[in-house]
Amino acid sequence: MTGKPQICTHRGCTDKPVARRLCKRHYQAAWKAGKLGQHVKQPPRKKDPKICPPEHRHAAALTCYNLHQCRCTPCIEHRAETDERRKKDKAYGRYDSGLVDATPVREHILALCEFGIGYKRIAQLSGVGITPVRSLIWGRQDPGPRYGELPKRVTREKAERILAVQMTFENLAGGAKVSATGTHRRIQALAARGWSLRKISARLNITEGNFWALQQRDQVTADTHRRMAAIYEELWDQEPPHDEWHSKAAYTRALNFAGRRGWLPPLAWDDIDTDPDPEPSTDAPQTTGADAFLEDVEFLLEAGEASEQIAIILGRKPGAIAKLAERHDRLDLARHFWSTKRQDAA
């Protein structure tokens, strides 16, 4: 405690002191008795200057002086310069605290989180610490009477950095879940250009057995979406090589497979991610013959699908597919379903 004591130091006295920590009455009594020497004025208390570690930014911010109570020379000089500059700015009417309303920033963070960009990802993209971003959503997390209190203002620099983060697929974390519509449409559009599922899966670095399952999902990871978008940008205006008989057969099967399912080519989309689904075409054939059905089976086998999965995709039993292939002298296709047929019979 600094300054004079609030009451007289004489035992039992509660009067206000006037000198030597004594009230007027007890000061006069001690002077007359010659006992003032017992109440010698104490020297002023000397504060032990606290010095922060050298790796702290002493003169770059007021954190060391205000929060850490550092009293090194750079901190003291920086604090004095800051106070002087603030006084001048206030006197000339140009003082700016550097703080802005936190409400628009908080609403932007909530919109990003709803899109799928978490607060940690926002902090990483904006270069702002995790704690300020988290405080804008849930309030102060440090224990005390202000726990949970939402900040009303935020520094202009932090606000500009956070508001610069946009709701795009590129800003999503690799494991974030997004709609698979864009990925499905890109695969279908490339197939409509003649690219086989095997070639697309090889470029996407996904095993052939899992590639068709990818097309049945409602959501995919943002990393898969970005990789498929990059492949689509590279191949959408190109046809696969189909000079040799094998590549030409794969090219033709891909075109027929996509055509029977009404898959649209790349130029049919304005925005392949957000365009609404088109109305089904009435010109497309509603039924397919045996040759077309077996061609679909061959296409899926080439893509690496298991025979059980092909039966589920095409809506036929494995035994029925085997019989159909046998009747049309396609034993190369029927043999894939013989083992499954025996298991069903057993």
Secondary structure as UniProt FT lines:
FT   TURN            11..12
FT   TURN            20..21
FT   HELIX           24..33
FT   HELIX           36..39
FT   TURN            54..55
FT   TURN            58..60
FT   HELIX           63..66
FT   HELIX           73..91
FT   TURN            92..93
FT   STRAND          99..101
FT   HELIX           103..115
FT   HELIX           119..126
FT   HELIX           130..138
FT   TURN            145..148
FT   STRAND          153..155
FT   HELIX           156..163
FT   HELIX           169..171
FT   TURN            174..175
FT   STRAND          177..179
FT   HELIX           181..192
FT   TURN            193..194
FT   HELIX           197..204
FT   HELIX           208..214
FT   TURN            215..216
FT   STRAND          219..221
FT   HELIX           222..235
FT   TURN            236..237
FT   HELIX           245..260
FT   TURN            261..262
FT   HELIX           266..268
FT   TURN            272..274
FT   HELIX           290..302
FT   TURN            303..304
FT   HELIX           307..314
FT   HELIX           318..327
FT   TURN            328..329
FT   HELIX           331..345
//
